[in-house]
């Protein structure tokens, strides 16, 4: 009997939403040094161990993240317009969606999997910060 699992396409979406790499391990080596892949094993293991009963929840948060990102980019042309007659355009919509509902959905997805949003990612993560004291 095969247990239900996330599909490979769903795993790609989870990695994307949580700012993890979507490359093979061999490609993450740069001049013999791992390139930003240190936390990768955490999310890979979590995606392979999702309980069957939790799959609908994880899929719900993947869908929400997709929906919010689509809304952000589908309305991008509004950034060029301030108003049309008496109608005023919300020029801060992109940032508002990114900073509140998308971050919330990403955090819920990360929590469902028991992982953090990648703190090493280039994009704003909303995840834990990494502070290293400088002594000297």
N, C-alpha and C positions, 0 to 999 in steps of 0.2 A: 504494500500500500504506500503510495506516494503522498506525503503531506503537502498541503498547499503552501506555496512560497511566493515571494515577490518575483515578478518576471524580470528579465534582464533590462527591459525598457523602463520598468518602474525603478530599478536600482540606479539607472542612469539619471532619472529625474530626481531621486533622493539625493544623490551625490551633488547634482547641480544646485538644488535648493539649499543644501547645507554647506555649499562651497568646498566640496571635496573634488579630487581629480577624477577625470574619466579617461584615464590612460592606463596602459598595461604597466606592470611593475618595471619591466625592462626599460620602458621609456622614461621612467622617473629618475634615472641616473644621469647626472651631468658631470662630466670629468671625474667619474668614479665616486661622486658624492650624491647621496639621496637629495632630490630636489623637491622640497615642500611636501613630502609624502609621509612624514613621520607619523601623523595620526591616522593615516589611511586604514590601517588594519583594524582600528576600532569600529569604524562604520561598516566595513566589509563583514566583520563577524556579526555585528548587530543585525544587518539585513538578512543574513543567513539563518539567524535564530529567532526571527519574529514568530511569535505564537500564532497558530492558525486563527484563534479567536480575535487577535489584534490586527489581522490583515485589513479588515474593513476600516478600522480607525486610521491606520497608516495610509491607506489609499485615499481616505477622505482628506487628510491633510496634504497629500501630494496634489490632489485635485484642487484644493483651495489655493495652494501656492501657484499652481498653473493658471488658475482663473485670475488671481490678482496680478500676476506678471503680464498676462495677456491684456488686462485692462490698462496697465501702466503703459504698455507700448502701443496698444491700439489707439490711445488718445494722445500720443506724442505730438501729433500735428497741432494740437491745441496750444502748444508752447509758443507758437508763432503768432497767436491771436490774443489780444487782451479783451476785446468786447466786439459783439455784433449787435448793433443797435442798442437796445436796452438790456441785452443779455451779456452778462459778464462771465468770462471763462476763469475757472480756477487754475491759475498758472502754477500753483504749488501741488497739483494733484499727484504728479509723479513722486515727489518727495513724501507727500502725505501717505500715499499707499505703501511706499517702501518702508517708511519709518514706523508705521503703526500696524495695519492689518497684515502686511507681508511678513514683517518681523514676528508678529504674534503667531502666524501660521507656521513659519519656519521653526520657531521655538517649540510649538506643539508637536511638530513632526520629529524634531530632535528628541524631545522628551519621550514620545511614544517608542522611539528606538533606544533610548537610554544613552544617547551620545550628545556631544556638544556641537554647535555650529563650528566649523573649522576656524580656530583662532588664528591660524597662519595665513588665511586667505587674503587676497589682494582687495576684494570687495569688502565693504562694511559688513561686519558679521553680526553684531549684537551679542556675540558670544563672550566668553570670559576673556579678559585682557591678560596679557602676559607681561608681568613686571619683573625685571631683573635689577636688583640693587647694584649700583656701581660703587665699589669700595676702592679706596686708594688714597 
